[in-house]
Amino acid sequence: MIGKFDVMLTDDSGIEGKGRVWASRPFRWLFSAFTVSALGSEVTSLVLPLVAALTLNAGPVEMGALAATGSAPTFLLSLFAGMIVDRLRRQLRLMIAADLARGVLLLSLPAALAAGLLSMPLLYAVTFLLGTAVIFHETAQNTYLLQVLPRRLILDANCKLQVSYSLGEAAGPGLGGVLVQAVTAPLAILVAAVAPLASAVLLTRARTPVGDAAPRDDIPARTRLRPIAEIMDGVRALVTHPVLGSWTVWGAGSVVFLGAFEGQYLLFATRSLHLDPGAIGLVALFGAAGALPATFAIRPMSSRLPTGKSIVAGLGVSYLALLAIPLAPPAAGHPAALVAILVAARVVQTFTFTISNVQQWSLRQMSTPHALLGRVSAANRFLMGTAETLGALLGGLVSHAIGLQITLGVFAVAGALTLLPLLGRPIWKLDRLPDDGSWN
């Protein structure tokens, strides 16, 4: 299902005729809010488990339950969030409300500690609600971006947003660790709460020139809520799309193996490679840096290489790069060499994965009718999240049967092989992104 959405931009937008994302004042504020929010989210993702472990003395079962609580909204609410976003005429208001909710939820934890009410059940509830707010915010943002920029600039915009995400992913855990060390975990949450509140303030400046409340002609009049039918419209639009459909099916299949690999990686790094937490942190920090040069390479690559081939091949290479991890020698005797091998593997993996991910993310935004974009984005998130979770469960079973090293090697190869059916499919033949809603 291919549609065209004409973004209404007046001369007040500052972008008409300039062809640059930075020329759009609303996008500049959106980018600033996203940068602050991404950093805060990464800090929070480290600090909340530390509150459970250090302040509430949580055990393994409770820590596992906390992790499951954080991911539960993806399965329970993402499809519903897509339906709500597509029905809204004021998506920016939803994003602001979600950020305010995140800030209040985080502030409730140090307040509960001061009142002697902090407990694991409260932490579960706050974690679940935080995940819910993130899902609604991100789904709305994917759709609102097309109210801020024309389609031809979406790839460039997503590259800019990916830079913010990568910086947050690299710096956030380290900042969170420093905060916990300096002021204890509960007080670190108090600092982390500033990020979503600041993001909400910045988003108030990101209104489109005609106003966020401007009528959207692409929203059909609805007299009643039809949750199942509306959700299924989004799922069908995604899986039956001539280009996105096959990518979604086989891409989700490959994500099963990625989830399996990542679910066993830390166990392999500690038990088989004998790495200490500091070395693992260094690998994560420098490995994440591979996403930064990728974001700057995507634009020139997209003008020289066929888009579809770089999407499929980029993901395939990212899986093969992971093969270096199970093939690496243990740390005994050569710890620096081992860390160097793992960092190199992660840099290549994150570089090629980012090349693929940003382009397929843009492809979905640029080829989906605006009235369906929230539901299509939510359906993709639901399918990929489900695939990753199933992979994590599969990884545990397989590694128990055949061992960690062989399991990681098998999953890395299997992830790449799963993409082979895409060769010759419409996405493989795609020359460029459909900046006008049509295909070449």
SULRANOR-V686055 format. One line per field, one symbol per residue. psi: psi as a letter, one per 40 degrees, with the letter a starting at -180 (. if undefined). Layout:
BEGIN
psi: ???
END
This chain:
BEGIN
psi: hhihhhhhhidedeehedfhdeehdddddddddddddddddddddddddddddddefiadddddddddddedddddeddddddddeeiegddddddddddddddddddddddddefehiddddddddddddddddddddddddddeediideedddddddddddddddddddddddddddddeidddddddddddddddddddeeeiideideiiheehihheihgddddddddddddeehddddddddddddddddddddddeddddddddefiiddddddddddddeddddddeddddddedihdddddddddddddddedddeeiiidhdfdddddddddddddddddddddddddddddddeehhdeedddddddddddddddddddddddddddddeidddddddddddddddedeeheidddehdiigeeeii.
END
